[in-house]
Amino acid sequence: MTTGNSARAANAQTNANARTTEDAPTPATAPSTAHPPHPRSTPGKPAAPGRGKQRRRRRTAERRPRFAIAVTAVFFALLYLPVGVVVLFSFNSQKSLTVFEDFSLRWYSAFLQDDVILDSLGMSLQVSLVAMAGSLVLGVALALGLVRSRSRLGSFAGLVMLVPLITPEIVTGVAAMLLFKGLGITLSTTTVMLAEITFSISYVTVILRSRIAALNPEVEEAAMDLGATRRQALRLVTLPALLPSILASAVLIFALVFDDFVLAYFTTGVDPQPLSVRIYSAIRFGVQPTINAVGTLMLAGSVGLIVLALAIPRLFGRRGGLDLLSGK
């Protein structure tokens, strides 16, 4: 028994020592402060063979494309230098179109006193307003029909609406003139309005179609669930949501129609003529400084209208800029 007790005591002592060893805190190993040497700093070790090529490629990619910049600068110079010359000589105090002497508003005053040009300006404003209103009404209805239509005919009609955008305008002008002549309609202000409305519908439809497709149909369905008819849901829900795009389309169409020459030239009557056609007729007999003033005012008005068309969606808290035209 003495031997058994001694063995048990030895085992107990051994277990106690083992527990003491396990419970003892392990000393923290001090982190090594020595960093491995960088490959570049290692003496006698050559750099990686592909690293130099990567650096050269990166420098080449970061270089500015000088040729592309030069081509872009030449393009904008050829595009805008003639316009700048017209604007500059519209303030010339002399009648000369080659020598600029002094700044003056003489030709702007002459423009405001020319009854013929003012009549043409009034006709252009009238045609632009009528074309804007007519194309908006038809374009909104057509865009709604194309988006809500689920048949193959709707998809085909959507493709057909893109044809006027890519068709040369001179083809559209000649076709409109032949149509009016074939129907026995005398060319006048009315024919110009009809042609401009037909030409502008495609722009309104393309702009509004993407916006209508982005609308949540559940909002209109919720309005009908609350007791509204389909027409009331369209008037109270859908059209207010489309208001920024409609206003932007209206301003853009006004600017396009006001500056249009080809379609107006083939469909206008003898008198009065739109301002663009009147300017062309006057230039045929020699460029007058008054034309420079008229062109400058038309340029300023068109640029202002287009900027307003691109800024209207942002005023309503929507996306604006070129997304309006690209349909994003």
Stockholm file with secondary structure:
# STOCKHOLM 1.0

chainA/1-328         MTTGNSARAANAQTNANARTTEDAPTPATAPSTAHPPHPRSTPGKPAAPGRGKQRRRRRTAERRPRFAIAVTAVFFALLYLPVGVVVLFSFNSQKSLTVFEDFSLRWYSAFLQDDVILDSLGMSLQVSLVAMAGSLVLGVALALGLVRSRSRLGSFAGLVMLVPLITPEIVTGVAAMLLFKGLGITLSTTTVMLAEITFSISYVTVILRSRIAALNPEVEEAAMDLGATRRQALRLVTLPALLPSILASAVLIFALVFDDFVLAYFTTGVDPQPLSVRIYSAIRFGVQPTINAVGTLMLAGSVGLIVLALAIPRLFGRRGGLDLLSGK
#=GR chainA/1-328 SS CHHHHHHHHHHHHHHHHHHHHHHSCCCCCCCCCCCCCCTTTSTTCCCCHHHHHHHHHHHHHHSCCHHHHHHHHHHHHHHHHHHHHHHHHTTBSSSCSSCCCCBCCHHHHHHHTCHHHHHHHHHHHHHHHHHHHHHHHHHHHHHHHHHHCCSHHHHHHHHHTTHHHHSCHHHHHHHHHHHHHHTTCCCSHHHHHHHHHHHHHHHHHHHHHHHHHHSCHHHHHHHHHTTCCHHHHIIIIIHHHHHHHHHHHHHHHHHHHHHCCHHHHHHCCSSSCCHHHHHHHHHTTCCCHHHHHHHHHHHHHHHHHHHHHHHHHHHTTSCCTTHHHHTC
#=GC SS_cons         CHHHHHHHHHHHHHHHHHHHHHHSCCCCCCCCCCCCCCTTTSTTCCCCHHHHHHHHHHHHHHSCCHHHHHHHHHHHHHHHHHHHHHHHHTTBSSSCSSCCCCBCCHHHHHHHTCHHHHHHHHHHHHHHHHHHHHHHHHHHHHHHHHHHCCSHHHHHHHHHTTHHHHSCHHHHHHHHHHHHHHTTCCCSHHHHHHHHHHHHHHHHHHHHHHHHHHSCHHHHHHHHHTTCCHHHHIIIIIHHHHHHHHHHHHHHHHHHHHHCCHHHHHHCCSSSCCHHHHHHHHHTTCCCHHHHHHHHHHHHHHHHHHHHHHHHHHHTTSCCTTHHHHTC
//
